[in-house]
Amino acid sequence: MDAFLFWVLAAGAVVTSVLVIGQRHPMYSVLLLIASFCALSGLYVLLDAPFVAVIQIIIYVGAIMVLFLFVVMLLNAPHEETVYDERVHPLLRPGPMRFGAALAVAFVVELVWALTKGNESGRFAGGAVSDVVTIGKLLFTEYSFAFEVTSVLIIAAMVGAVVLARREEWR
């Protein structure tokens, strides 16, 4: 049963992730990314990592993706209208298409490297952290600066989105 559930969740995560980049309307992309995060959370549960699964839902789906959804709705971004010369191969088109193709190739190379690396010990280099108390102590002692900087960056992003979405002129 676990193997079947794994394949269903994995297929759901892959399909929704591919559909995120295939959508022309940003609202649908955000909603599909939320579905992808939920499928990943299910995979974490299958890996016996319930804390990471709950954090995936609370942090990514509950906070960050809702923030993205808020920004997309606030900016009222229209769907993408692109006109390409169909005779030119997509990798030879200028600008973002070429950059996206280079990122895709880099991602495939990294994915192949990660899957073929094979760690002999079967554990992460720093050892796996399994309990919530240890995670809390590490977060608020060793990583407190990074935690605070992240919160400042998120607030700056929200303020920037509100400033960009203002309709009235500056006086």
C-alpha positions as CSV (number, residue, x, y, z in Angstrom):
1,M,0.0,0.0,0.0
2,D,2.9,2.4,0.8
3,A,4.4,1.8,-2.6
4,F,1.2,2.6,-4.4
5,L,0.7,5.7,-2.3
6,F,4.3,6.8,-3.0
7,W,3.8,6.5,-6.7
8,V,0.5,8.4,-6.6
9,L,2.0,11.2,-4.6
10,A,5.2,11.3,-6.6
11,A,3.2,11.4,-9.9
12,G,1.0,14.1,-8.4
13,A,4.0,16.2,-7.4
14,V,5.7,15.8,-10.8
15,V,2.6,16.5,-12.8
16,T,1.6,19.6,-10.8
17,S,5.1,20.9,-10.9
18,V,5.3,20.6,-14.7
19,L,1.9,22.2,-15.0
20,V,3.1,25.2,-12.9
21,I,5.5,26.2,-15.6
22,G,3.1,25.4,-18.4
23,Q,0.3,27.8,-17.3
24,R,-0.2,31.2,-18.8
25,H,-2.2,32.6,-16.0
26,P,-0.2,33.2,-12.8
27,M,-3.1,32.4,-10.5
28,Y,-3.3,28.9,-11.8
29,S,0.4,28.5,-11.4
30,V,0.3,29.5,-7.8
31,L,-2.6,27.1,-7.1
32,L,-0.8,24.2,-8.8
33,L,2.3,24.9,-6.8
34,I,0.3,24.6,-3.6
35,A,-1.0,21.2,-4.9
36,S,2.6,20.2,-5.5
37,F,3.7,21.2,-2.0
38,C,0.8,19.2,-0.6
39,A,2.0,16.1,-2.5
40,L,5.5,16.6,-1.2
41,S,4.1,16.8,2.3
42,G,2.5,13.4,1.7
43,L,5.8,12.0,0.6
44,Y,7.4,13.3,3.8
45,V,4.8,11.5,5.8
46,L,5.7,8.3,3.9
47,L,9.3,8.9,4.9
48,D,8.4,8.9,8.6
49,A,9.1,12.7,8.8
50,P,5.8,14.1,10.2
51,F,7.5,17.2,11.5
52,V,8.9,18.1,8.1
53,A,5.5,17.3,6.5
54,V,3.6,19.7,8.8
55,I,6.2,22.4,8.4
56,Q,5.9,22.0,4.6
57,I,2.2,22.7,4.9
58,I,2.4,25.5,7.5
59,I,5.4,27.3,6.1
60,Y,5.2,26.8,2.3
61,V,1.5,26.4,1.7
62,G,0.1,28.4,4.6
63,A,2.5,31.3,4.5
64,I,4.7,31.7,1.5
65,M,2.3,30.5,-1.2
66,V,-0.6,32.5,0.3
67,L,1.8,35.5,0.1
68,F,2.5,34.8,-3.6
69,L,-1.2,34.4,-4.2
70,F,-1.8,37.8,-2.4
71,V,0.9,39.5,-4.5
72,V,-0.5,38.0,-7.8
73,M,-4.0,39.2,-6.9
74,L,-2.8,42.6,-5.7
75,L,-0.8,43.2,-8.8
76,N,-3.7,41.9,-11.0
77,A,-1.2,40.4,-13.4
78,P,-2.8,39.5,-16.7
79,H,-2.1,36.2,-18.4
80,E,1.0,36.0,-20.5
81,E,0.7,37.0,-24.2
82,T,3.8,35.8,-26.1
83,V,4.4,35.9,-29.8
84,Y,7.2,33.7,-31.1
85,D,8.5,33.0,-34.5
86,E,7.5,29.4,-34.9
87,R,10.3,28.7,-37.4
88,V,13.0,29.3,-34.8
89,H,13.8,26.5,-32.4
90,P,13.0,27.4,-28.7
91,L,16.6,27.0,-27.6
92,L,17.7,29.6,-30.2
93,R,15.1,32.2,-29.2
94,P,16.5,35.2,-27.4
95,G,16.3,36.2,-23.8
96,P,14.4,34.3,-21.2
97,M,13.9,31.2,-23.3
98,R,17.6,30.6,-23.7
99,F,18.2,31.3,-20.0
100,G,15.4,28.9,-19.0
101,A,16.9,26.2,-21.3
102,A,20.3,26.7,-19.6
103,L,18.7,26.4,-16.2
104,A,16.9,23.2,-17.2
105,V,20.1,21.6,-18.5
106,A,21.9,22.6,-15.2
107,F,19.0,21.1,-13.2
108,V,19.2,17.8,-15.2
109,V,22.9,17.6,-14.7
110,E,22.5,18.2,-10.9
111,L,19.7,15.7,-10.7
112,V,21.8,13.0,-12.4
113,W,24.7,13.7,-10.2
114,A,22.6,13.6,-7.0
115,L,21.0,10.3,-8.0
116,T,24.2,8.6,-9.0
117,K,26.3,9.8,-6.1
118,G,25.4,7.1,-3.7
119,N,26.2,7.8,-0.1
120,E,27.8,4.7,1.6
121,S,26.5,5.5,5.1
122,G,23.0,6.1,4.1
123,R,22.8,9.3,6.3
124,F,23.3,12.9,5.7
125,A,26.8,14.4,6.2
126,G,25.8,16.3,9.4
127,G,23.5,13.5,10.7
128,A,19.7,13.6,10.6
129,V,17.9,15.8,13.2
130,S,14.8,13.9,14.2
131,D,13.2,15.6,17.2
132,V,11.5,19.0,17.4
133,V,13.5,20.1,20.5
134,T,16.8,19.8,18.7
135,I,15.4,21.7,15.7
136,G,14.2,24.5,17.9
137,K,17.5,24.8,19.8
138,L,19.4,24.9,16.5
139,L,17.0,27.4,14.9
140,F,17.1,29.9,17.8
141,T,20.8,29.5,18.7
142,E,23.1,28.7,15.8
143,Y,20.8,29.9,13.0
144,S,19.0,32.8,14.7
145,F,20.7,35.4,12.5
146,A,19.6,33.6,9.3
147,F,16.1,33.2,10.8
148,E,15.8,37.0,11.5
149,V,17.2,38.0,8.1
150,T,14.7,35.8,6.4
151,S,11.8,37.5,8.2
152,V,13.2,40.9,7.2
153,L,13.4,39.9,3.6
154,I,9.8,38.6,3.6
155,I,8.6,41.9,5.1
156,A,10.6,43.8,2.5
157,A,9.0,41.8,-0.3
158,M,5.5,42.5,1.0
159,V,6.2,46.2,1.3
160,G,7.7,46.2,-2.3
161,A,4.6,44.4,-3.6
162,V,2.3,47.0,-2.0
163,V,4.3,49.9,-3.4
164,L,4.3,48.4,-6.9
165,A,0.6,47.8,-6.8
166,R,-0.3,51.4,-5.8
167,R,-2.5,52.9,-8.5
168,E,-2.3,56.6,-7.5
169,E,0.5,58.9,-8.4
170,W,3.2,59.9,-5.9
171,R,2.8,63.5,-4.6
